[in-house]
Amino acid sequence: MRGIAFTLTFLVLLALTGDRMNAGHGAGSRIDLPPLVLWAWDRDDDLRFLDSRDTAVAYLAATVILRGDGVFLAPRHNPLALPEGTMRVAVVHVETDRAEPAVLNAALLLRFIDVLEALGAGLPHQGLQIDFEALSSQRAFFIDALAGLRRRLPDATISVTALASWCLTESWTARLAADEVVPMLFRMGPDGRRVRAHFSGGGDFRSASCRSSLGVAADELPPALPPGRRIYVFSPRRWTAESYRTIRARIRPWSYASLPD
């Protein structure tokens, strides 16, 4: 079956517990999120121990698959428990099918924007984050998609994740119509040693678009990072009150705001 494989029923039946927030915050290009954001991937997580005054949650809301000339949607499968009032970032993970590569034409672009718009308008969030490790051949498509999404949702807060190399050696991320670019400094493969050495020497990202936030993993924290950032943290294991307290202390030197004990 080709085309957009999702229904509005999915948007209503997302497996999330707790209060639902209105989509968007009306702040346009301003990011209004706390200094610490926990990534919550698709697992049954209970995060009611976190301090909602300085911590938000970026939860995997859906996976979008580009296949042939169609756009297909896989919803989140697991519930997520949060304390009342927690700010949320709805993460949309984007994949391209290797067996049936996406046909990156104008028709697919419009279908893709339609899906992102529906998710952005229907999910509970204060920010929408697009997680797409776009290949070189897919970057123009990604840039055009975000430009189209921005026209559809002018007041939405839009965040994108980025590979570290995009922000260190390239400049194309500045063309993304996003309020925030979050370089991911974990699971970097062969580039990891070079990136860590760059920051240990006092370096920063080449692209200014990448200098407001950064993403790290709880089990792979680098020895040095630029200060004054919003910190997104991924954990390969289920978050606990203890691991949350530990990460708060570890990232304190890099955060743009103080995180009390």
C-alpha positions in Angstrom: 0.0 0.0 0.0 1.5 3.3 -1.1 0.8 6.8 0.1 0.4 8.1 3.6 -0.2 5.2 5.9 -1.6 6.8 9.0 -4.9 8.0 10.4 -6.0 10.6 12.9 -7.0 7.9 15.2 -3.3 7.2 15.8 -2.8 10.7 17.0 -5.5 10.3 19.6 -4.4 6.9 20.8 -0.7 7.6 21.3 0.4 5.4 24.2 1.3 8.2 26.6 0.0 8.8 30.1 -0.4 12.1 32.0 -1.7 15.5 30.9 -1.7 16.5 27.3 -0.2 19.8 26.2 -1.2 22.0 23.3 0.9 21.6 20.2 3.4 24.5 19.8 4.1 27.4 22.1 3.6 30.3 19.8 7.2 31.5 20.2 8.3 31.2 16.6 12.1 31.0 16.5 12.5 31.2 20.2 13.4 28.0 22.1 11.7 27.9 25.5 12.9 24.6 27.0 14.7 23.8 30.2 18.5 23.3 30.3 18.2 19.5 30.6 16.2 17.2 28.3 16.0 13.5 28.7 15.5 11.4 25.5 12.9 8.7 26.1 13.0 6.2 23.3 10.2 3.6 22.7 10.2 1.7 26.0 8.0 1.6 29.0 9.5 4.5 31.1 8.4 5.9 34.4 10.0 9.3 34.7 7.8 10.7 37.5 10.9 11.3 39.7 12.4 14.0 37.5 12.3 17.7 38.4 10.0 19.3 35.8 11.3 22.8 36.8 14.6 22.3 34.9 14.1 19.0 33.0 12.0 18.3 29.9 11.5 15.0 28.1 12.1 14.4 24.3 10.0 11.3 23.7 9.9 9.2 20.6 6.4 9.8 19.2 6.6 8.1 15.9 8.9 6.7 13.2 8.4 7.9 9.6 9.6 5.6 6.9 10.2 6.9 3.4 9.8 4.0 1.0 9.5 4.2 -2.8 7.0 7.0 -3.4 5.2 6.5 -0.1 5.4 7.8 3.5 4.6 5.3 6.2 4.2 5.8 9.9 5.0 3.5 12.8 3.6 4.9 16.1 5.1 4.7 19.5 4.3 1.4 21.2 5.0 1.9 24.9 3.6 4.2 27.6 5.5 7.0 29.2 4.7 8.3 32.7 5.8 11.9 33.5 5.2 14.3 36.4 2.4 16.9 35.8 3.7 20.0 34.0 6.7 18.3 32.3 7.6 20.0 29.0 7.7 17.6 26.1 9.5 17.5 22.8 7.9 15.1 20.4 10.6 13.3 18.5 9.9 12.0 14.9 12.5 9.5 13.8 12.9 9.4 10.0 14.2 6.4 8.1 14.6 5.5 4.4 14.0 2.0 3.3 17.1 0.4 2.0 15.3 -2.4 0.1 13.0 0.1 -1.7 14.8 3.4 -1.7 12.7 6.5 -1.5 12.0 8.4 -4.7 12.9 11.9 -3.6 10.6 13.9 -5.9 8.2 16.8 -5.4 5.2 14.4 -4.8 7.0 12.6 -2.0 8.2 15.9 -0.5 4.6 17.0 -0.2 3.5 13.7 1.4 6.4 13.9 3.9 5.5 17.5 4.8 1.8 16.5 5.2 2.8 13.8 7.7 5.1 16.1 9.7 2.5 18.8 9.8 -0.1 16.3 11.1 2.2 15.1 13.8 3.2 18.6 14.7 -0.4 19.7 15.0 -1.7 16.6 16.8 1.0 15.4 19.2 1.4 16.7 22.8 4.5 18.8 22.9 6.2 22.2 23.3 8.7 21.3 20.6 8.9 19.0 17.6 12.2 17.3 16.9 13.1 15.7 13.6 15.7 12.9 13.9 16.9 12.2 10.4 20.5 11.1 9.6 20.2 12.4 6.0 22.8 11.2 3.5 24.5 13.7 1.2 22.0 12.8 -1.5 19.0 13.4 0.9 20.0 16.8 2.4 18.4 19.0 -0.2 15.2 17.1 0.3 15.5 17.5 4.1 16.1 21.2 3.8 13.1 21.6 1.5 10.9 19.5 3.8 11.7 21.7 6.9 11.2 24.8 4.9 7.7 23.5 3.9 7.0 22.5 7.5 7.9 25.9 8.7 5.5 27.5 6.3 2.7 25.2 7.5 3.5 25.6 11.2 5.1 29.1 11.5 4.7 29.3 15.3 6.0 25.8 16.1 9.3 25.2 17.8 11.2 22.9 15.5 14.4 21.1 16.5 16.6 18.7 14.5 19.3 16.3 15.6 22.6 16.3 13.7 25.7 14.1 13.4 28.7 15.7 15.0 30.5 15.9 11.6 27.7 18.0 10.2 28.4 20.7 12.8 32.2 20.4 12.9 33.2 20.2 9.2 30.2 21.3 7.3 27.8 24.3 7.2 24.6 23.1 5.5 22.8 22.8 8.8 22.4 26.6 8.8 20.0 26.2 5.9 17.6 24.1 7.9 14.4 26.0 9.0 14.9 24.9 12.6 15.1 26.8 15.8 17.7 24.4 17.2 20.2 21.9 15.8 21.3 19.3 18.4 24.7 17.7 17.5 24.8 14.1 18.8 28.2 13.4 20.5 27.9 9.7 21.1 28.1 6.5 19.1 30.3 8.5 16.7 32.4 5.6 15.4 35.9 6.5 13.9 35.2 10.2 14.3 34.8 10.0 18.0 38.5 10.4 19.0 39.0 13.4 16.7 35.8 15.1 18.1 36.8 14.5 21.7 40.3 15.9 21.1 38.7 19.0 19.4 36.7 19.8 22.5 39.4 18.9 24.9 41.5 21.6 23.2 38.8 24.2 23.8 37.2 24.0 20.3 33.6 24.5 19.4 31.3 23.7 16.5 32.1 25.4 13.2 28.4 26.0 12.5 26.8 28.7 14.6 23.4 26.8 14.2 24.9 24.0 16.3 26.0 26.1 19.3 22.9 26.3 21.5 22.4 22.6 22.4 24.2 19.3 22.3 23.3 15.6 22.8 25.3 13.1 24.9 24.8 9.6 26.1 24.7 8.7 29.8 27.2 5.9 29.3 29.5 7.8 26.9 30.1 11.3 28.3 33.1 13.1 26.8 35.7 14.6 29.1 35.1 18.1 27.8 32.4 20.0 26.0 31.6 23.7 25.2 29.7 25.3 28.1 26.4 27.2 28.1 24.3 24.6 26.2 21.0 22.9 26.6 21.9 19.3 27.2 19.9 16.4 25.7 20.8 13.0 27.3 20.2 9.5 25.9 20.3 6.5 28.1 20.7 3.0 26.7 19.0 1.7 29.8 15.8 2.6 31.5 16.1 5.9 33.4 16.1 5.6 37.2 16.1 8.2 40.0 19.7 7.4 40.6 20.9 7.7 37.0 19.0 10.9 36.7 20.7 12.4 39.8 24.1 11.2 38.4 23.6 12.8 35.0 22.5 16.1 36.5 25.8 16.3 38.4 27.9 15.2 35.4 26.5 17.7 32.9 26.4 20.7 35.2 29.7 22.3 33.8 28.2 22.4 30.3 24.6 23.5 31.0 23.4 27.1 30.2 21.7 27.2 33.6 22.5 25.9 37.1 21.1 22.5 38.0 20.7 22.3 41.8 21.4 19.1 43.7 
